[in-house]
Amino acid sequence: MKKSHKIYAIVASFVVMFILAVTESIRGILIPTFMLDFNVSDTQIGMLLVLSTLAYILGTYLAGSLSRFMNQKQLVIIGMTISGLGFLGSSFTQEFYQLVVGYIVLTTGIGFVVLGLNTIVPAIKVVYISVVINTLHFFYGLGATFIQRVAGYLIANDVSWRHIFWVFAGLYVLGILLYSFVEQPKKQREAKHLEKIHKYETPLIIMFCLGLGFYVASEVQTGNWLLNFLQVHYHYDANEASKYVALFFGMLAIGRLFGGYILEKIGYLKGITIALVLALSTYSLGLVNESTLLLLSISGLFCSIVYPTTMLVIQRIFEHNAMRVVSIVSMTSSIVNMISGYLIGYLNDHIGVRLSFFSIPIFFGITLIFFIVINMEVKRVENKREELKEVSI
């Protein structure tokens, strides 16, 4: 693969990730608007989030299955096509169930795109791959930050979400055209005996599934419910509340832009563990009262490297069956995220938005525990592999 082709593939992936963030991250901003337009409760919104996540799991599963016959480039293009049609169809909905169907379609496509991007970029042979991976996810944070502020302003000025969805459909058309010229990296041939997931590897995979799952729940549910929390508990309007949401995602973006360089110095798993300690501390302090809210947003700086670096670690540890393991971890973590989204919606209706929002730092704490154990389990798996190599020799 020529250097110019590598650069184009990486840049195109950055742009598609930005589009993905812009279109996906608006959901939290629109929750209060959906509740008013369709006259639905927090629990019903929670169900929307649950079904959307199920659709994402379905998309990830289908993409993983199709990866035997299709390459990552094709999966990304198919996903963008599905998502673009989903946003276009959703813009014409008149009933809440129709909106739910629209979100099921568009998030199925997002599952395709995410799996494709997270596996095509590591396949491009470059120096300091952690920097490239974290920069890829920097563009997600950048897009999420951009849409939080822009959408908050537009909604506050009575711009219809339906018109915004038309623009999103157009962005996916642009992404499809751009990605059509990407050269697919050559796939390394995998030995048959290495494609098997061994029993001694299973506990580590389960820990990655749950650890990443509770992290994803923490990040995604912050995007889904923070604006609603600020509006209901502190009585902020959409424009004011969106500043805190935008800052959280802005910190995510900044952390991902520079975090890769730090990780190359201190190590991937050690870096994730330290980041989780800092994220848990600042997020929890941010929920103490209104004067500390800024700390909650700043916690995004420490959250930033967890997801992209974990994906890279998984692909390094399970190098010869990376697509399969990434698919398993993505699907399972999405299930954890799905349950958490419904739980917060249910708790909002029954114990109030303030108490229910405290479930998010609890998710961070659970993630930290899993990653402390993962650090030890990785060493056990590596030692086991060495033992098996010696026996085979």
C-alpha positions as CSV (number, residue, x, y, z in Angstrom):
1,M,0.0,0.0,0.0
2,K,1.6,3.3,-1.1
3,K,2.2,6.1,1.4
4,S,-0.3,8.4,-0.4
5,H,-3.0,5.7,-0.3
6,K,-2.3,5.2,3.5
7,I,-2.7,8.9,4.1
8,Y,-5.9,9.1,2.1
9,A,-7.4,6.1,3.9
10,I,-6.6,7.5,7.3
11,V,-7.9,11.0,6.5
12,A,-11.1,9.5,5.0
13,S,-11.6,7.4,8.1
14,F,-11.1,10.6,10.2
15,V,-13.8,12.4,8.2
16,V,-16.3,9.5,8.4
17,M,-15.7,9.2,12.2
18,F,-16.5,12.9,12.5
19,I,-19.7,12.5,10.5
20,L,-20.6,9.5,12.7
21,A,-20.1,11.5,15.8
22,V,-22.1,14.5,14.6
23,T,-25.1,12.3,13.7
24,E,-25.0,9.9,16.6
25,S,-24.2,12.3,19.5
26,I,-27.2,14.6,18.9
27,R,-29.5,12.1,20.4
28,G,-28.9,13.3,24.0
29,I,-29.6,16.9,23.0
30,L,-32.9,15.9,21.2
31,I,-34.3,13.8,24.1
32,P,-36.2,16.7,25.7
33,T,-37.5,17.7,22.2
34,F,-38.6,14.1,21.4
35,M,-40.4,14.0,24.8
36,L,-42.3,17.2,24.0
37,D,-43.1,16.5,20.3
38,F,-44.3,12.9,20.9
39,N,-45.6,13.4,24.5
40,V,-43.6,10.4,25.9
41,S,-42.0,9.7,29.4
42,D,-38.4,9.1,30.4
43,T,-39.1,5.3,30.5
44,Q,-40.3,5.4,26.9
45,I,-37.2,7.3,25.9
46,G,-35.2,4.7,27.8
47,M,-36.9,2.0,25.6
48,L,-35.9,4.0,22.5
49,L,-32.3,3.8,23.8
50,V,-32.6,0.1,24.5
51,L,-33.9,-0.7,21.1
52,S,-31.4,1.5,19.4
53,T,-28.6,-0.3,21.2
54,L,-30.1,-3.7,20.2
55,A,-30.0,-2.5,16.6
56,Y,-26.4,-1.4,17.1
57,I,-25.6,-5.0,18.4
58,L,-27.4,-6.4,15.4
59,G,-25.4,-4.2,13.1
60,T,-22.1,-5.2,14.8
61,Y,-23.1,-8.9,14.6
62,L,-24.1,-8.7,10.9
63,A,-20.9,-6.8,10.1
64,G,-18.8,-9.4,11.9
65,S,-20.5,-12.2,10.1
66,L,-20.2,-10.5,6.7
67,S,-16.5,-9.8,7.3
68,R,-15.8,-13.3,6.1
69,F,-17.0,-12.3,2.7
70,M,-16.5,-8.5,2.7
71,N,-13.7,-6.2,3.6
72,Q,-13.9,-3.3,6.0
73,K,-14.2,-0.7,3.3
74,Q,-17.4,-2.4,2.0
75,L,-18.8,-2.7,5.5
76,V,-18.2,1.1,6.1
77,I,-20.0,2.0,2.9
78,I,-22.9,-0.3,3.5
79,G,-23.3,1.1,7.1
80,M,-23.3,4.7,5.9
81,T,-25.9,3.9,3.3
82,I,-28.2,2.3,5.9
83,S,-27.7,5.1,8.4
84,G,-28.3,7.8,5.8
85,L,-31.6,6.2,4.8
86,G,-32.5,5.9,8.5
87,F,-32.1,9.6,9.2
88,L,-34.0,10.5,6.0
89,G,-36.9,8.2,7.0
90,S,-36.9,9.4,10.6
91,S,-37.3,13.0,9.5
92,F,-40.8,12.2,8.2
93,T,-42.1,10.4,11.3
94,Q,-45.4,11.5,12.9
95,E,-45.7,8.8,15.7
96,F,-43.1,7.8,18.4
97,Y,-43.1,4.2,17.3
98,Q,-42.1,5.4,13.8
99,L,-39.2,7.3,15.3
100,V,-38.1,4.2,17.1
101,V,-38.1,2.2,13.9
102,G,-36.1,5.0,12.2
103,Y,-33.5,4.8,15.0
104,I,-33.4,1.0,14.8
105,V,-32.4,1.4,11.1
106,L,-29.9,4.1,11.5
107,T,-28.1,2.6,14.5
108,T,-27.9,-0.8,12.7
109,G,-25.9,1.1,10.0
110,I,-23.7,2.7,12.7
111,G,-22.8,-0.7,14.0
112,F,-21.4,-1.5,10.5
113,V,-19.5,1.7,10.3
114,V,-17.9,1.4,13.8
115,L,-16.7,-2.1,13.3
116,G,-15.3,-1.3,9.9
117,L,-13.4,1.8,11.1
118,N,-12.1,0.2,14.3
119,T,-10.5,-2.7,12.3
120,I,-9.5,-1.0,9.0
121,V,-7.3,1.6,10.6
122,P,-5.1,-0.8,12.7
123,A,-4.7,-2.8,9.5
124,I,-2.9,0.1,7.9
125,K,0.8,-0.3,8.6
126,V,2.1,2.9,10.3
127,V,4.5,3.8,13.1
128,Y,2.8,4.7,16.4
129,I,-0.5,3.1,15.7
130,S,-1.9,4.2,19.1
131,V,-1.5,7.8,18.0
132,V,-3.4,7.1,14.8
133,I,-6.2,5.2,16.7
134,N,-6.6,7.8,19.3
135,T,-6.6,10.5,16.6
136,L,-9.4,8.6,14.8
137,H,-11.4,8.8,18.0
138,F,-10.4,12.4,18.5
139,F,-12.5,13.1,15.5
140,Y,-15.4,11.4,17.2
141,G,-14.9,13.7,20.2
142,L,-14.5,16.7,17.9
143,G,-17.8,15.9,16.0
144,A,-19.6,15.3,19.3
145,T,-18.4,18.6,20.7
146,F,-19.4,20.4,17.6
147,I,-22.9,19.0,17.4
148,Q,-23.6,19.6,21.2
149,R,-23.1,23.3,20.8
150,V,-24.6,23.7,17.4
151,A,-27.6,21.6,18.1
152,G,-28.2,23.3,21.4
153,Y,-28.2,26.7,19.7
154,L,-30.4,25.5,16.8
155,I,-33.0,23.9,19.1
156,A,-33.1,26.9,21.3
157,N,-33.8,29.0,18.2
158,D,-36.6,26.7,17.0
159,V,-34.9,24.9,14.2
160,S,-36.7,21.6,13.6
161,W,-34.8,18.4,14.3
162,R,-36.4,17.1,11.1
163,H,-34.4,19.6,9.1
164,I,-31.3,18.6,11.0
165,F,-31.8,15.0,10.0
166,W,-32.0,16.0,6.3
167,V,-28.6,17.5,6.7
168,F,-27.3,14.3,8.3
169,A,-28.6,12.2,5.4
170,G,-26.6,14.5,3.1
171,L,-23.5,14.1,5.2
172,Y,-23.7,10.3,4.8
173,V,-23.9,10.7,1.0
174,L,-20.7,12.8,1.2
175,G,-19.0,10.1,3.4
176,I,-19.9,7.4,0.9
177,L,-18.4,9.3,-2.0
178,L,-15.3,10.0,0.0
179,Y,-14.8,6.4,1.2
180,S,-15.4,4.9,-2.2
181,F,-11.8,5.9,-3.2
182,V,-10.1,4.3,-0.1
183,E,-7.8,1.4,-0.9
184,Q,-8.5,-1.6,1.3
185,P,-5.4,-2.8,3.2
186,K,-4.2,-6.2,2.3
187,K,-5.5,-8.9,4.7
188,Q,-2.9,-11.0,6.4
189,R,-3.4,-14.7,6.0
190,E,-4.3,-16.3,9.3
191,A,-3.3,-19.8,10.2
192,K,-6.4,-22.0,10.9
193,H,-5.1,-23.2,14.3
194,L,-4.7,-19.5,15.4
195,E,-8.4,-18.6,14.7
196,K,-9.6,-20.7,17.6
197,I,-10.3,-18.9,20.9
198,H,-8.8,-21.1,23.6
199,K,-10.3,-21.8,26.9
200,Y,-7.6,-20.0,28.8
201,E,-8.3,-16.9,26.8
202,T,-12.1,-16.8,27.6
203,P,-11.9,-15.2,31.1
204,L,-9.8,-12.3,29.6
205,I,-12.3,-11.8,26.8
206,I,-15.2,-11.8,29.3
207,M,-13.4,-9.2,31.4
208,F,-12.8,-7.0,28.4
209,C,-16.5,-7.4,27.5
210,L,-17.7,-6.2,30.9
211,G,-15.0,-3.7,31.6
212,L,-15.4,-2.0,28.2
213,G,-19.2,-2.4,28.5
214,F,-19.4,-0.4,31.7
215,Y,-17.1,2.2,30.3
216,V,-19.2,2.6,27.2
217,A,-22.3,2.9,29.4
218,S,-20.6,5.7,31.3
219,E,-19.6,7.7,28.2
220,V,-22.7,7.1,26.1
221,Q,-25.2,7.7,29.0
222,T,-23.5,10.9,29.8
223,G,-24.2,12.0,26.3
224,N,-27.8,10.7,26.5
225,W,-28.8,12.0,29.9
226,L,-26.5,14.9,31.0
227,L,-28.5,17.6,29.2
228,N,-31.8,16.2,30.6
229,F,-30.2,16.1,34.1
230,L,-29.1,19.8,33.8
231,Q,-32.5,20.9,32.5
232,V,-34.6,19.1,35.1
233,H,-32.4,19.4,38.2
234,Y,-30.7,22.8,37.6
235,H,-33.4,24.3,35.3
236,Y,-30.9,25.2,32.6
237,D,-32.2,25.8,29.1
238,A,-31.0,23.7,26.1
239,N,-28.4,26.3,25.1
240,E,-26.9,26.6,28.6
241,A,-26.9,22.9,29.3
242,S,-25.4,22.0,26.0
243,K,-22.2,23.9,27.0
244,Y,-21.4,21.4,29.7
245,V,-22.2,18.5,27.4
246,A,-20.1,20.0,24.6
247,L,-17.2,20.6,27.0
248,F,-17.3,17.0,28.1
249,F,-16.9,15.8,24.5
250,G,-14.4,18.6,23.8
251,M,-12.2,17.2,26.6
252,L,-12.7,13.8,25.0
253,A,-11.4,15.2,21.8
254,I,-8.4,16.9,23.3
255,G,-7.4,13.8,25.3
256,R,-7.6,11.6,22.3
257,L,-5.5,14.1,20.2
258,F,-2.6,14.0,22.7
259,G,-3.2,10.8,24.7
260,G,-1.7,8.5,22.2
261,Y,1.8,10.1,22.7
262,I,1.5,9.6,26.4
263,L,0.5,6.0,26.1
264,E,3.5,5.2,24.0
265,K,5.6,6.3,26.9
266,I,3.8,4.7,29.9
267,G,2.2,1.7,28.3
268,Y,-1.4,1.0,27.1
269,L,-3.0,-0.9,30.0
270,K,-1.2,1.2,32.7
271,G,-2.4,4.3,31.0
272,I,-6.0,3.1,30.8
273,T,-6.0,2.3,34.6
274,I,-4.6,5.7,35.6
275,A,-7.1,7.5,33.3
276,L,-10.0,5.6,34.9
277,V,-8.9,6.6,38.4
278,L,-8.8,10.3,37.4
279,A,-12.1,10.0,35.4
280,L,-13.9,8.5,38.4
281,S,-12.5,11.1,40.8
282,T,-13.4,14.2,38.7
283,Y,-16.8,12.9,37.5
284,S,-17.9,12.1,41.1
285,L,-16.7,15.5,42.4
286,G,-18.6,17.2,39.5
287,L,-21.9,15.8,40.8
288,V,-21.5,17.3,44.3
289,N,-23.3,20.5,43.5
290,E,-23.8,23.2,40.8
291,S,-20.4,24.9,41.5
292,T,-18.5,21.7,40.8
293,L,-20.2,20.8,37.5
294,L,-17.2,21.9,35.5
295,L,-15.2,19.0,36.9
296,L,-17.8,16.6,35.4
297,S,-17.1,18.0,32.0
298,I,-13.3,18.0,32.5
299,S,-13.5,14.3,33.3
300,G,-13.9,13.7,29.6
301,L,-10.2,14.5,29.3
302,F,-9.4,11.3,31.3
303,C,-12.1,9.2,29.7
304,S,-10.8,10.0,26.3
305,I,-8.2,7.2,25.8
306,V,-10.1,4.3,27.4
307,Y,-12.2,3.1,24.4
308,P,-9.8,3.5,21.5
309,T,-6.8,2.1,23.4
310,T,-8.8,-0.8,24.7
311,M,-9.7,-1.7,21.1
312,L,-6.1,-1.5,20.2
313,V,-5.0,-3.7,23.2
314,I,-7.6,-6.3,22.2
315,Q,-6.3,-6.4,18.6
316,R,-2.8,-6.7,19.8
317,I,-3.5,-9.5,22.3
318,F,-5.7,-11.5,19.9
319,E,-3.8,-10.6,16.8
320,H,-4.8,-13.6,14.8
321,N,-8.6,-13.4,15.3
322,A,-8.9,-9.7,16.0
323,M,-12.1,-9.2,14.0
324,R,-13.9,-12.0,15.8
325,V,-12.9,-10.9,19.3
326,V,-13.6,-7.2,18.6
327,S,-17.0,-8.2,17.4
328,I,-17.7,-10.2,20.5
329,V,-16.5,-7.4,22.8
330,S,-18.4,-4.7,20.9
331,M,-21.7,-6.7,21.0
332,T,-21.4,-7.6,24.7
333,S,-20.4,-4.1,25.8
334,S,-23.4,-2.8,23.8
335,I,-25.7,-5.0,25.8
336,V,-24.3,-3.6,29.0
337,N,-24.8,-0.1,27.6
338,M,-28.3,-1.0,26.5
339,I,-29.3,-2.2,30.0
340,S,-27.8,0.9,31.6
341,G,-29.7,3.3,29.3
342,Y,-33.0,1.7,30.1
343,L,-32.1,1.6,33.8
344,I,-31.4,5.3,34.0
345,G,-34.6,6.1,32.1
346,Y,-36.5,3.9,34.6
347,L,-34.8,5.4,37.6
348,N,-35.5,8.9,36.4
349,D,-39.2,8.2,36.6
350,H,-39.0,6.5,40.0
351,I,-36.3,8.1,42.1
352,G,-35.6,11.4,40.3
353,V,-32.9,12.5,37.8
354,R,-30.3,13.5,40.4
355,L,-30.1,10.1,42.2
356,S,-30.4,8.1,39.0
357,F,-27.5,10.1,37.4
358,F,-25.2,8.8,40.2
359,S,-25.3,5.4,38.5
360,I,-22.8,6.7,36.0
361,P,-19.8,7.2,38.4
362,I,-20.8,3.7,39.7
363,F,-20.3,2.4,36.2
364,F,-16.9,4.1,36.1
365,G,-15.9,2.4,39.4
366,I,-16.9,-1.0,38.1
367,T,-14.9,-0.4,34.9
368,L,-11.8,0.5,37.0
369,I,-12.1,-2.8,39.0
370,F,-12.3,-4.8,35.8
371,F,-9.2,-3.1,34.3
372,I,-7.2,-3.7,37.4
373,V,-8.0,-7.4,37.1
374,I,-7.4,-7.3,33.3
375,N,-3.8,-6.1,33.9
376,M,-3.1,-9.3,35.9
377,E,-5.1,-11.5,33.5
378,V,-3.1,-10.4,30.4
379,K,0.1,-11.5,32.1
380,R,-1.4,-14.9,32.9
381,V,-2.6,-15.4,29.2
382,E,0.8,-14.3,27.9
383,N,2.6,-16.8,30.2
384,K,0.2,-19.6,29.2
385,R,1.0,-18.9,25.5
386,E,4.7,-19.1,26.3
387,E,4.2,-22.4,28.1
388,L,2.3,-23.8,25.1
389,K,5.0,-22.7,22.7
390,E,7.7,-24.4,24.7
391,V,5.6,-27.6,24.9
392,S,5.1,-27.6,21.1
393,I,8.8,-27.1,20.5
